[in-house]
Amino acid sequence: MAYATRNLSVLAYANGFTLWHYETADGAAALAGFGYFDQAADLFRRGDIVIATTADGASLLSVASCDGERVRVGALAASAAVPAPAVAA
């Protein structure tokens, strides 16, 4: 499938940041990188977050770059993992 504007919604907006939701039957890998969201390049800003509901489940994507014509998104990088507490024997 391809990008569908009707499946993109704003969840929250503040101070130039937008939290989006996008739903598609495509797999998450199809959304990553350049090209998938190019039709919405006039809507996105670098740093926006997209909650994507895809054929693979839900994922968080970050808009890595957007120049008004091309949009590049990628998986939101996880912060350092917090180690599990030690279990007493």
Rosetta silent file (secondary structure, phi, psi, omega in degrees, C-alpha in Angstrom):
SEQUENCE: MAYATRNLSVLAYANGFTLWHYETADGAAALAGFGYFDQAADLFRRGDIVIATTADGASLLSVASCDGERVRVGALAASAAVPAPAVAA
SCORE:     score description
SCORE:     0.000 S_00000001
   1 L     0.000  174.714  179.627    0.000    0.000    0.000 S_00000001
   2 L  -124.921  170.534  177.453    0.989    3.623   -0.112 S_00000001
   3 L   -54.808  138.484  177.223    0.707    6.619    2.189 S_00000001
   4 L  -130.248  115.311 -177.478   -2.910    7.721    2.761 S_00000001
   5 H   -54.809  -37.605 -177.092   -3.539   11.222    4.116 S_00000001
   6 H   -63.812  -16.332 -178.831   -6.831   10.172    5.701 S_00000001
   7 H   -94.328    2.960  179.945   -4.907    7.810    8.023 S_00000001
   8 E  -105.536  126.453  179.473   -2.739   10.575    9.534 S_00000001
   9 E  -135.193  148.387  174.831   -4.074   12.466   12.560 S_00000001
  10 E   -84.643  127.127  175.081   -2.723   15.010   15.007 S_00000001
  11 E   -95.556  -36.866 -179.770   -2.873   13.803   18.595 S_00000001
  12 E  -158.300  149.649  178.205   -1.180   16.810   20.206 S_00000001
  13 E  -142.461  132.989  176.269    0.574   20.011   19.180 S_00000001
  14 E  -162.006  134.739  173.169    2.639   22.405   21.283 S_00000001
  15 L    50.786   40.418  177.560    5.525   24.802   20.683 S_00000001
  16 L    82.832    3.293  178.654    6.186   23.626   17.131 S_00000001
  17 E  -108.471  138.059  176.716    6.106   19.923   18.051 S_00000001
  18 E  -125.680  134.333  171.686    3.423   17.557   16.770 S_00000001
  19 E  -102.047  120.298 -175.012    2.536   14.085   18.010 S_00000001
  20 E  -110.193  159.221  166.260    0.922   12.160   15.169 S_00000001
  21 E  -124.955  136.007  177.020   -0.920    8.882   14.761 S_00000001
  22 E  -134.088  132.806  179.456   -0.768    6.980   11.480 S_00000001
  23 E  -119.420  134.642 -179.187   -2.561    3.718   10.708 S_00000001
  24 L  -153.781  156.526  173.239   -1.726    1.449    7.779 S_00000001
  25 L   -85.123   -5.318  177.053   -1.874   -2.165    6.645 S_00000001
  26 L   -71.184  158.676  174.185    1.788   -1.792    5.571 S_00000001
  27 L   -77.635  158.697 -177.971    4.565   -3.239    7.677 S_00000001
  28 H   -59.047  -34.999 -178.588    6.662   -0.945    9.867 S_00000001
  29 H   -62.584  -30.031 -179.848    9.715   -1.370    7.621 S_00000001
  30 H   -66.577  -28.135 -177.303    7.839    0.254    4.722 S_00000001
  31 H   -80.882  -26.304 -174.183    7.463    3.487    6.706 S_00000001
  32 L   -73.140  149.699  177.271   11.133    3.836    7.679 S_00000001
  33 E    88.160 -159.512 -179.150   13.570    5.889    5.673 S_00000001
  34 E   -85.912  149.915  165.079   12.850    8.318    2.846 S_00000001
  35 L   108.133  -44.523 -171.717    9.775    8.445    0.690 S_00000001
  36 L   -59.583  -44.841 -175.637    6.782    6.967    2.479 S_00000001
  37 L   -97.965   14.035 -176.365    5.560   10.246    4.022 S_00000001
  38 H   -56.943  -33.080  179.304    6.732   12.593    1.231 S_00000001
  39 H   -64.365  -19.102  179.769    3.138   13.544    0.332 S_00000001
  40 H  -107.607   19.899 -175.976    2.818   15.022    3.834 S_00000001
  41 L   -58.372  -28.368  179.446    6.155   16.876    3.774 S_00000001
  42 L   -76.728   -8.902 -179.716    4.388   20.203    4.284 S_00000001
  43 L   -98.404  -35.229 -173.263    2.923   18.907    7.576 S_00000001
  44 L   -83.822  153.666  171.847    5.924   17.330    9.291 S_00000001
  45 L  -130.290  150.217  175.409    8.801   18.992   11.146 S_00000001
  46 L   -56.250  131.859  179.767   12.095   17.507   12.233 S_00000001
  47 L    98.354  -14.075  175.364   11.618   16.096   15.734 S_00000001
  48 L   -61.495  156.055  178.900    7.927   15.264   15.380 S_00000001
  49 E  -117.553  138.162  177.644    6.873   11.844   16.693 S_00000001
  50 E  -119.479  121.813  169.030    4.583    9.420   14.868 S_00000001
  51 E   -88.417  114.453 -175.105    2.770    6.617   16.670 S_00000001
  52 E  -108.643  126.756  172.663    2.296    4.142   13.846 S_00000001
  53 E  -102.042  110.839 -173.144   -0.193    1.309   13.930 S_00000001
  54 E  -122.028 -179.663  177.115    1.024   -1.096   11.247 S_00000001
  55 L   -61.142  -23.569 -179.018    0.571   -4.695   10.173 S_00000001
  56 L   -89.180   -7.489 -174.563    3.405   -5.526   12.603 S_00000001
  57 E   119.751 -157.719 -178.343    1.814   -3.789   15.601 S_00000001
  58 E   -97.501  146.949  175.627    2.516   -0.355   17.057 S_00000001
  59 E  -148.227  157.353  176.535    5.791    1.524   16.782 S_00000001
  60 E  -104.764  127.430  179.586    7.185    4.948   17.587 S_00000001
  61 E  -120.307  147.337  176.881    8.838    6.825   14.750 S_00000001
  62 E  -114.641  137.495  175.258   10.777   10.068   14.814 S_00000001
  63 E   -78.713  107.166 -176.346   10.910   12.519   11.925 S_00000001
  64 E   -79.973  -35.106  177.196   14.662   12.683   11.369 S_00000001
  65 E  -155.819  151.156  177.643   14.538   15.185    8.521 S_00000001
  66 E  -158.123  117.745 -177.690   12.007   17.091    6.478 S_00000001
  67 L  -109.522   14.799 -178.552   12.889   19.690    3.864 S_00000001
  68 L    93.595  -13.315  176.974    9.372   20.434    2.629 S_00000001
  69 L  -128.114  -37.364 -177.948    9.597   17.821   -0.119 S_00000001
  70 L  -119.669  138.240  178.830   11.256   14.755    1.399 S_00000001
  71 E  -121.913  133.445  174.418   10.546   13.194    4.777 S_00000001
  72 E  -121.833  124.162  176.663   12.799   10.680    6.517 S_00000001
  73 E  -119.927  157.752  176.791   11.535    8.810    9.560 S_00000001
  74 E  -151.085  167.123  178.576   13.150    6.172   11.691 S_00000001
  75 E   -60.497  137.708  178.047   12.481    4.160   14.798 S_00000001
  76 L   -66.551  122.596 -177.433   12.596    6.265   17.915 S_00000001
  77 L   -65.635  133.443  177.706   15.892    5.414   19.604 S_00000001
  78 L   -78.010  145.594  175.078   15.470    3.821   22.969 S_00000001
  79 L   -75.536  172.972 -179.132   17.288    5.341   25.885 S_00000001
  80 L   -56.991  136.433 -179.146   19.749    3.265   27.847 S_00000001
  81 L   -67.853  142.582  175.922   18.078    0.251   29.378 S_00000001
  82 L   -90.184  122.686 -177.640   17.555    0.272   33.104 S_00000001
  83 L   -65.421  146.144  176.914   18.987   -2.929   34.542 S_00000001
  84 L   -68.890  146.441  178.863   16.610   -5.210   36.374 S_00000001
  85 L   -66.672  149.206  178.696   17.104   -5.303   40.129 S_00000001
  86 L   -68.158  143.315  179.273   19.058   -8.220   41.500 S_00000001
  87 L  -101.216  127.036  179.022   16.925  -10.991   42.956 S_00000001
  88 L   -71.420  138.245 -178.918   17.962  -12.285   46.364 S_00000001
  89 L   -79.672    0.000    0.000   18.514  -16.019   46.485 S_00000001
